[in-house]
Amino acid sequence: MNFHFLRSRALHLGASLFMCLYLARLMAGFQGIENGFGWAWAAMALIAAMVFHLTEPIIMAAYIYTAKAWHWHHAISALFATSPVILLGIYHYFSHPKARQSSWSAELTSIFLFILMLCLGVAMSAAGFEGIENGIGLVWAVVAIAAFTFFRFDLPLGAGAYFHATNAWNWHPAIAVLFVAGPIICLLIGCRINEELIPGPFVEPLAFQIKRRN
């Protein structure tokens, strides 16, 4: 077996795993939204995710649904909800011609930090949604999700996550602040360790991007 054959087999395996996880996440997200809002809203979220790449509602619903209905650990639910993004980001990074210029320890550390960034981002957004829903109502929670999905305005979700962590989970305020700022902290540290691996925004397709140098 030569290198090109092995790489082709790895790509086929990765593509199959990606599609399985992507479809499973869609199914879990659809069921989560259907249970909370009805099948019409679930169908709209599914169409938005597949046609317009607006995947935030599906990702958050998949995270919440697997944690509550399937009784998964929150860390496993977060990995499941972000797994297609993780696979796509790793593929984009290692297929880039300028990648692999850092040491292997820096690469692994930075990739781990970016994966942690995605998982914390999903957990923080879900906590923000529940915090706003419990505090001022479901309508405002939906508005906060819409503001994040369409305008990348996540301040309401961050505030909701802070109050939810302190009030519902009884966390210390300092720990709650670290939880809300966790994605940004992981991003900054990861970019500092490995300047070749730069994650894109949490949208379209939520994948890592490579910083092109002149």
Backbone torsions as a table, in degrees:
resi	resn	phi	psi	omega
1	MET	NA	130.3	177.9
2	ASN	-95.3	177.0	-175.6
3	PHE	-64.3	-41.2	-177.0
4	HIS	-65.7	-36.4	178.2
5	PHE	-66.2	-44.5	178.9
6	LEU	-63.3	-40.9	179.2
7	ARG	-64.9	-39.1	178.5
8	SER	-64.6	-42.4	178.2
9	ARG	-64.8	-39.4	178.5
10	ALA	-64.8	-38.5	179.0
11	LEU	-66.4	-41.3	178.1
12	HIS	-63.7	-43.0	178.7
13	LEU	-64.5	-44.1	178.7
14	GLY	-63.9	-39.3	179.1
15	ALA	-66.1	-39.6	178.8
16	SER	-65.8	-43.6	178.3
17	LEU	-63.8	-40.3	178.9
18	PHE	-60.2	-47.0	-177.8
19	MET	-65.5	-39.7	178.8
20	CYS	-62.7	-46.4	179.5
21	LEU	-67.9	-37.0	179.6
22	TYR	-64.0	-46.1	-179.9
23	LEU	-68.3	-38.6	178.0
24	ALA	-64.0	-38.9	178.1
25	ARG	-66.6	-40.7	176.9
26	LEU	-59.7	-43.7	-179.0
27	MET	-64.0	-45.9	-179.6
28	ALA	-64.9	-41.6	178.1
29	GLY	-64.5	-40.6	177.9
30	PHE	-61.6	-46.0	179.9
31	GLN	-64.9	-37.9	178.6
32	GLY	-64.1	-44.4	178.8
33	ILE	-69.5	-38.2	178.9
34	GLU	-61.9	-41.6	179.9
35	ASN	-67.2	-32.1	-177.3
36	GLY	-90.4	-34.5	-172.3
37	PHE	-126.3	-14.5	-177.1
38	GLY	110.5	162.2	-174.0
39	TRP	-69.0	-28.2	-178.8
40	ALA	-64.9	-45.8	177.7
41	TRP	-67.5	-35.2	177.4
42	ALA	-65.0	-40.4	178.3
43	ALA	-65.6	-39.8	178.1
44	MET	-64.0	-41.4	178.5
45	ALA	-65.5	-37.2	179.3
46	LEU	-66.0	-43.3	177.8
47	ILE	-64.9	-41.7	179.0
48	ALA	-61.8	-37.6	-179.4
49	ALA	-72.1	-40.7	-174.5
50	MET	-83.4	-31.5	-175.4
51	VAL	-98.3	-44.7	-174.1
52	PHE	-106.4	1.8	178.5
53	HIS	60.2	28.2	174.5
54	LEU	-92.5	83.6	-168.5
55	THR	-96.1	-4.6	-175.0
56	GLU	-57.8	-47.0	179.2
57	PRO	-61.4	-39.6	179.6
58	ILE	-66.1	-42.3	-179.2
59	ILE	-63.8	-46.9	-179.9
60	MET	-65.3	-40.8	179.0
61	ALA	-65.9	-37.9	177.8
62	ALA	-64.6	-40.4	178.1
63	TYR	-63.2	-49.1	-177.9
64	ILE	-67.0	-40.4	-176.1
65	TYR	-67.4	-44.8	-179.4
66	THR	-68.2	-32.1	179.1
67	ALA	-72.4	-36.9	-174.6
68	LYS	-95.6	-47.5	-176.0
69	ALA	-80.9	-39.0	-178.9
70	TRP	-94.4	-5.3	177.0
71	HIS	59.6	38.7	175.1
72	TRP	-81.7	154.0	171.4
73	HIS	-64.2	145.9	-175.7
74	HIS	-60.4	-34.4	178.5
75	ALA	-66.2	-40.5	177.9
76	ILE	-67.2	-40.0	177.8
77	SER	-62.7	-40.5	178.8
78	ALA	-66.0	-41.5	177.1
79	LEU	-64.3	-40.5	178.5
80	PHE	-63.6	-44.7	-177.3
81	ALA	-66.5	-30.8	-177.9
82	THR	-103.9	2.7	-174.6
83	SER	-58.9	-41.6	176.8
84	PRO	-61.8	-37.2	178.2
85	VAL	-65.7	-41.2	-179.6
86	ILE	-62.3	-47.4	-179.7
87	LEU	-63.1	-43.1	-179.6
88	LEU	-66.0	-39.5	-180.0
89	GLY	-66.8	-42.4	178.2
90	ILE	-63.9	-39.8	178.4
91	TYR	-63.4	-44.6	-180.0
92	HIS	-61.8	-38.6	-177.9
93	TYR	-68.2	-51.2	-174.6
94	PHE	-76.4	-14.2	175.4
95	SER	-89.7	-5.5	-179.8
96	HIS	-80.2	136.2	-176.6
97	PRO	-65.2	-23.6	-178.6
98	LYS	-94.9	2.3	178.6
99	ALA	-76.5	174.4	178.5
100	ARG	62.4	29.5	174.7
101	GLN	-91.8	-19.5	176.6
102	SER	-86.6	171.8	176.1
103	SER	-68.9	158.0	-177.3
104	TRP	-64.0	-31.9	178.6
105	SER	-68.0	-38.7	177.0
106	ALA	-66.8	-38.8	179.0
107	GLU	-63.9	-48.8	-178.6
108	LEU	-63.9	-40.7	180.0
109	THR	-64.6	-44.4	-178.6
110	SER	-67.8	-39.9	177.5
111	ILE	-63.6	-41.5	176.8
112	PHE	-60.8	-41.7	-179.5
113	LEU	-66.7	-37.2	178.7
114	PHE	-71.3	-34.7	173.7
115	ILE	-64.6	-43.0	177.0
116	LEU	-62.6	-36.8	177.2
117	MET	-59.5	-45.6	179.9
118	LEU	-64.6	-44.5	-178.9
119	CYS	-64.8	-43.8	177.6
120	LEU	-65.5	-35.0	178.2
121	GLY	-62.6	-42.7	178.0
122	VAL	-66.0	-45.5	-179.8
123	ALA	-63.0	-41.2	179.9
124	MET	-66.3	-41.8	179.0
125	SER	-64.0	-42.5	178.2
126	ALA	-64.8	-41.2	177.0
127	ALA	-64.9	-37.6	177.0
128	GLY	-64.1	-41.0	177.5
129	PHE	-61.1	-47.8	-178.9
130	GLU	-67.3	-35.7	178.2
131	GLY	-65.0	-43.0	178.6
132	ILE	-68.6	-39.9	179.1
133	GLU	-61.9	-44.5	-179.7
134	ASN	-71.3	-29.1	-175.3
135	GLY	-85.4	-50.8	-174.1
136	ILE	-128.1	2.1	172.7
137	GLY	118.8	160.3	-176.7
138	LEU	-66.9	-36.2	-177.2
139	VAL	-60.7	-44.0	-179.2
140	TRP	-70.6	-30.0	175.6
141	ALA	-65.9	-40.7	177.1
142	VAL	-66.1	-39.0	177.2
143	VAL	-62.0	-40.5	178.8
144	ALA	-63.6	-40.7	177.4
145	ILE	-64.6	-41.4	178.8
146	ALA	-64.4	-39.9	178.8
147	ALA	-63.6	-37.9	178.2
148	PHE	-72.2	-39.8	-176.4
149	THR	-68.3	-43.8	-172.4
150	PHE	-95.7	-31.5	-173.4
151	PHE	-119.0	1.6	-179.7
152	ARG	57.6	28.2	179.3
153	PHE	-95.6	102.8	-172.9
154	ASP	-108.8	8.8	179.9
155	LEU	-60.6	-43.5	177.5
156	PRO	-61.3	-39.7	178.6
157	LEU	-65.7	-39.1	177.6
158	GLY	-63.2	-43.3	178.1
159	ALA	-64.9	-41.8	178.5
160	GLY	-63.9	-38.4	178.2
161	ALA	-65.2	-39.1	178.6
162	TYR	-62.5	-49.8	-178.1
163	PHE	-68.5	-33.0	178.0
164	HIS	-68.3	-39.7	179.9
165	ALA	-67.6	-37.7	-178.4
166	THR	-80.1	-36.9	-175.5
167	ASN	-88.7	-48.7	-175.7
168	ALA	-84.6	-37.6	-177.3
169	TRP	-97.2	-8.0	178.6
170	ASN	59.5	38.4	176.9
171	TRP	-81.2	154.3	172.7
172	HIS	-67.0	143.1	-179.0
173	PRO	-54.6	-35.9	179.8
174	ALA	-65.9	-39.6	177.9
175	ILE	-67.4	-37.9	178.6
176	ALA	-64.6	-39.7	177.4
177	VAL	-64.0	-41.9	177.1
178	LEU	-62.6	-37.4	178.1
179	PHE	-64.1	-44.3	-179.9
180	VAL	-67.7	-39.8	-178.6
181	ALA	-86.5	-0.9	-176.9
182	GLY	-54.4	-47.8	179.4
183	PRO	-59.3	-41.2	-179.7
184	ILE	-68.0	-39.5	179.2
185	ILE	-62.9	-45.9	178.2
186	CYS	-62.2	-39.1	178.5
187	LEU	-61.8	-48.1	-176.8
188	LEU	-65.6	-44.0	-179.7
189	ILE	-67.0	-41.3	179.7
190	GLY	-63.7	-41.1	178.3
191	CYS	-68.1	-32.0	178.7
192	ARG	-70.5	-37.1	-179.5
193	ILE	-71.9	-44.4	-175.8
194	ASN	-132.3	102.3	-176.2
195	GLU	-75.8	-13.2	179.1
196	GLU	-79.5	-22.3	-175.8
197	LEU	-106.7	105.1	-177.6
198	ILE	-118.5	118.7	-179.6
199	PRO	-76.1	142.4	175.9
200	GLY	-78.2	175.6	178.3
201	PRO	-65.0	165.0	-175.0
202	PHE	-77.4	55.2	-177.9
203	VAL	-168.1	146.6	169.2
204	GLU	43.4	85.4	-10.2
205	PRO	-103.1	39.0	-178.3
206	LEU	63.0	31.2	-174.8
207	ALA	-106.5	163.8	173.6
208	PHE	-71.9	148.9	174.8
209	GLN	-123.7	155.7	-179.0
210	ILE	-101.6	129.2	177.8
211	LYS	-74.8	120.4	-179.9
212	ARG	-86.5	129.9	178.9
213	ARG	-104.2	147.7	177.4
214	ASN	-75.0	NA	NA
